[in-house]
Amino acid sequence: MNQDMSAGFLRGSGIDPNVLKVVLLTVSTGAILVVFGWVMVQIIAEFSEERLTSAQALWSGVKATVVVCFLLAFLFQF
């Protein structure tokens, strides 16, 4: 977004585009981390009920972490 587009957006909406970007990134990151936390709690619950072995629980946690890292990397590249 160039300077003219940014100024036009600010005049039209009354919101600075950079502030809007920070707010959207913060909300998106929070949502991703909440879902990640829920997934990890589910993995731990399944492990404690002996539905998962320790290797399966570890592998599931690693996969969830990798997915979160990719999502956050994709989100913050913009």
N, CA, C and O of each residue as an XYZ file, in Angstrom:
312
protein
N       0.850     -1.156      0.000
C       0.000      0.000      0.000
C       0.903      1.229      0.000
O       1.753      1.389      0.875
N       0.706      2.093     -0.994
C       1.540      3.297     -1.048
C       0.949      4.396     -0.161
O      -0.099      4.215      0.458
N       1.641      5.535     -0.113
C       1.257      6.619      0.785
C      -0.112      7.187      0.433
O      -0.898      7.492      1.330
N      -0.413      7.336     -0.861
C      -1.713      7.878     -1.266
C      -2.859      6.946     -0.882
O      -3.907      7.398     -0.421
N      -2.658      5.665     -1.072
C      -3.688      4.691     -0.703
C      -3.920      4.700      0.810
O      -5.059      4.628      1.271
N      -2.838      4.787      1.569
C      -2.937      4.818      3.021
C      -3.685      6.062      3.484
O      -4.547      5.987      4.360
N      -3.351      7.203      2.893
C      -4.026      8.459      3.259
C      -5.501      8.411      2.867
O      -6.353      8.886      3.618
N      -5.811      7.848      1.710
C      -7.204      7.720      1.287
C      -7.995      6.803      2.201
O      -9.151      7.086      2.516
N      -7.389      5.718      2.627
C      -8.055      4.807      3.555
C      -8.310      5.503      4.886
O      -9.378      5.354      5.480
N      -7.327      6.260      5.346
C      -7.472      6.977      6.609
C      -8.588      8.013      6.524
O      -9.390      8.141      7.449
N      -8.644      8.752      5.418
C      -9.707      9.746      5.243
C     -11.076      9.086      5.135
O     -12.052      9.582      5.698
N     -11.150      7.988      4.427
C     -12.434      7.338      4.202
C     -12.977      6.603      5.411
O     -14.181      6.633      5.665
N     -12.111      5.945      6.157
C     -12.589      5.123      7.270
C     -12.320      5.742      8.631
O     -12.995      5.414      9.608
N     -11.356      6.618      8.702
C     -10.981      7.198      9.989
C     -10.058      6.315     10.802
O      -9.771      6.608     11.963
N      -9.590      5.229     10.193
C      -8.701      4.288     10.884
C      -7.398      4.191     10.100
O      -7.403      4.017      8.882
N      -6.290      4.306     10.812
C      -4.987      4.149     10.170
C      -4.808      2.690      9.745
O      -5.027      1.789     10.555
N      -4.413      2.439      8.491
C      -4.270      1.050      8.030
C      -3.254      0.250      8.842
O      -3.425     -0.956      9.019
N      -2.215      0.890      9.331
C      -1.211      0.163     10.120
C      -1.787     -0.291     11.466
O      -1.471     -1.379     11.947
N      -2.621      0.539     12.060
C      -3.269      0.156     13.320
C      -4.231     -0.998     13.070
O      -4.296     -1.937     13.864
N      -4.973     -0.934     11.978
C      -5.890     -2.015     11.630
C      -5.134     -3.319     11.408
O      -5.593     -4.385     11.819
N      -3.972     -3.233     10.757
C      -3.166     -4.425     10.509
C      -2.705     -5.049     11.832
O      -2.757     -6.268     11.997
N      -2.259     -4.219     12.762
C      -1.797     -4.728     14.059
C      -2.945     -5.384     14.817
O      -2.768     -6.444     15.416
N      -4.109     -4.767     14.794
C      -5.265     -5.326     15.492
C      -5.651     -6.673     14.883
O      -5.899     -7.633     15.613
N      -5.703     -6.751     13.561
C      -6.068     -8.010     12.908
C      -5.031     -9.096     13.162
O      -5.391    -10.256     13.365
N      -3.752     -8.740     13.152
C      -2.706     -9.724     13.450
C      -2.812    -10.218     14.884
O      -2.628    -11.407     15.147
N      -3.107     -9.322     15.808
C      -3.229     -9.704     17.211
C      -4.417    -10.640     17.429
O      -4.298    -11.654     18.118
N      -5.557    -10.297     16.841
C      -6.749    -11.142     16.997
C      -6.530    -12.502     16.348
O      -6.903    -13.529     16.915
N      -5.926    -12.515     15.160
C      -5.668    -13.776     14.463
C      -4.690    -14.655     15.234
O      -4.895    -15.863     15.355
N      -3.640    -14.054     15.749
C      -2.659    -14.805     16.526
C      -3.296    -15.374     17.789
O      -3.044    -16.522     18.155
N      -4.114    -14.576     18.448
C      -4.811    -15.060     19.637
C      -5.709    -16.246     19.332
O      -5.739    -17.220     20.084
N      -6.443    -16.162     18.226
C      -7.335    -17.266     17.848
C      -6.536    -18.530     17.532
O      -6.919    -19.628     17.935
N      -5.441    -18.374     16.821
C      -4.599    -19.527     16.489
C      -4.043    -20.168     17.756
O      -4.021    -21.392     17.878
N      -3.596    -19.345     18.694
C      -3.022    -19.889     19.924
C      -4.075    -20.536     20.815
O      -3.784    -21.515     21.503
N      -5.298    -20.000     20.813
C      -6.373    -20.627     21.592
C      -6.691    -22.005     21.020
O      -6.851    -22.962     21.777
N      -6.783    -22.119     19.708
C      -7.060    -23.412     19.078
C      -5.904    -24.381     19.340
O      -6.126    -25.564     19.599
N      -4.682    -23.878     19.272
C      -3.514    -24.716     19.562
C      -3.563    -25.235     21.001
O      -3.293    -26.409     21.254
N      -3.905    -24.359     21.932
C      -4.018    -24.776     23.327
C      -5.081    -25.836     23.509
O      -4.883    -26.795     24.255
N      -6.216    -25.672     22.829
C      -7.288    -26.663     22.914
C      -6.825    -28.017     22.369
O      -7.106    -29.061     22.958
N      -6.114    -27.988     21.239
C      -5.603    -29.229     20.652
C      -4.636    -29.914     21.616
O      -4.696    -31.130     21.797
N      -3.752    -29.141     22.230
C      -2.798    -29.732     23.157
C      -3.502    -30.313     24.389
O      -3.102    -31.368     24.882
N      -4.534    -29.646     24.885
C      -5.300    -30.184     26.017
C      -5.973    -31.491     25.625
O      -6.022    -32.425     26.425
N      -6.488    -31.568     24.415
C      -7.120    -32.802     23.957
C      -6.097    -33.940     23.856
O      -6.396    -35.082     24.206
N      -4.903    -33.624     23.382
C      -3.849    -34.638     23.297
C      -3.482    -35.138     24.695
O      -3.334    -36.341     24.910
N      -3.339    -34.217     25.633
C      -2.989    -34.605     26.998
C      -4.113    -35.427     27.634
O      -3.850    -36.399     28.343
N      -5.357    -35.037     27.379
C      -6.493    -35.787     27.930
C      -6.535    -37.205     27.371
O      -6.770    -38.159     28.113
N      -6.310    -37.346     26.074
C      -6.300    -38.676     25.471
C      -5.141    -39.515     26.013
O      -5.284    -40.720     26.222
N      -4.005    -38.879     26.237
C      -2.856    -39.602     26.793
C      -3.150    -40.039     28.231
O      -2.817    -41.159     28.618
N      -3.767    -39.166     29.018
C      -4.033    -39.518     30.413
C      -5.095    -40.612     30.530
O      -5.110    -41.358     31.509
N      -5.976    -40.711     29.543
C      -6.969    -41.785     29.535
C      -6.438    -43.044     28.844
O      -7.178    -44.004     28.628
N      -5.178    -43.029     28.509
C      -4.459    -44.145     27.889
C      -5.037    -44.539     26.528
O      -5.003    -45.708     26.144
N      -5.561    -43.561     25.815
C      -6.000    -43.813     24.438
C      -4.860    -43.552     23.454
O      -4.915    -43.972     22.298
N      -3.835    -42.859     23.926
C      -2.637    -42.599     23.126
C      -1.419    -43.100     23.879
O      -1.350    -43.009     25.105
N      -0.458    -43.630     23.133
C       0.824    -43.966     23.746
C       1.634    -42.684     23.855
O       1.265    -41.653     23.292
N       2.731    -42.756     24.578
C       3.569    -41.563     24.727
C       4.149    -41.133     23.383
O       4.285    -39.937     23.125
N       4.488    -42.084     22.531
C       5.027    -41.746     21.212
C       3.973    -41.062     20.343
O       4.270    -40.097     19.638
N       2.740    -41.568     20.399
C       1.667    -40.945     19.625
C       1.363    -39.537     20.136
O       1.133    -38.620     19.347
N       1.362    -39.374     21.448
C       1.096    -38.059     22.026
C       2.203    -37.075     21.650
O       1.933    -35.929     21.292
N       3.436    -37.531     21.735
C       4.557    -36.667     21.372
C       4.489    -36.294     19.900
O       4.659    -35.125     19.554
N       4.247    -37.255     19.036
C       4.175    -36.998     17.604
C       3.011    -36.056     17.279
O       3.150    -35.177     16.429
N       1.885    -36.225     17.935
C       0.739    -35.337     17.719
C       1.058    -33.916     18.167
O       0.687    -32.953     17.495
N       1.738    -33.783     19.290
C       2.147    -32.461     19.761
C       3.115    -31.781     18.823
O       3.018    -30.578     18.581
N       4.052    -32.552     18.292
C       5.013    -31.997     17.335
C       4.305    -31.539     16.065
O       4.595    -30.462     15.544
N       3.378    -32.355     15.565
C       2.640    -31.978     14.360
C       1.806    -30.722     14.589
O       1.758    -29.845     13.727
N       1.152    -30.627     15.739
C       0.359    -29.434     16.039
C       1.249    -28.195     16.132
O       0.870    -27.120     15.667
N       2.421    -28.345     16.727
C       3.353    -27.226     16.842
C       3.846    -26.775     15.477
O       3.949    -25.575     15.221
N       4.150    -27.713     14.608
C       4.609    -27.373     13.259
C       3.511    -26.641     12.485
O       3.785    -25.669     11.781
N       2.279    -27.108     12.617
C       1.168    -26.442     11.928
C       1.010    -25.010     12.440
O       0.802    -24.090     11.649
N       1.107    -24.816     13.748
C       0.993    -23.467     14.315
C       2.132    -22.587     13.818
O       1.912    -21.422     13.487
N       3.332    -23.122     13.762
C       4.472    -22.336     13.264
C       4.264    -21.910     11.812
O       4.543    -20.766     11.453
N       3.774    -22.831     10.975
C       3.505    -22.475      9.580
C       2.409    -21.421      9.478
O       2.522    -20.482      8.690
N       1.355    -21.570     10.265
C       0.271    -20.592     10.234
C       0.756    -19.202     10.658
O       0.433    -18.203     10.015
N       1.524    -19.147     11.733
C       2.022    -17.857     12.197
C       3.032    -17.261     11.218
O       3.047    -16.047     11.014
N       3.868    -18.090     10.616
C       4.821    -17.584      9.623
C       4.079    -17.025      8.413
O       4.445    -15.973      7.887
N       3.039    -17.726      7.973
C       2.237    -17.238      6.858
C       1.531    -15.941      7.218
O       1.467    -15.015      6.409
N       1.003    -15.879      8.430
C       0.267    -14.705      8.867
C       1.154    -13.481      8.964
O       0.735    -12.389      8.582
N       2.364    -13.635      9.464
C       3.241    -12.483      9.675
C       4.098    -12.109      8.479
O       4.897    -11.177      8.569
N       3.955    -12.808      7.365
C       4.724    -12.423      6.188
C       4.097    -11.226      5.474
O       4.747    -10.591      4.644
N       2.858    -10.919      5.785
C       2.187     -9.800      5.115
C       2.442     -8.526      5.837
O       1.958     -7.473      5.421
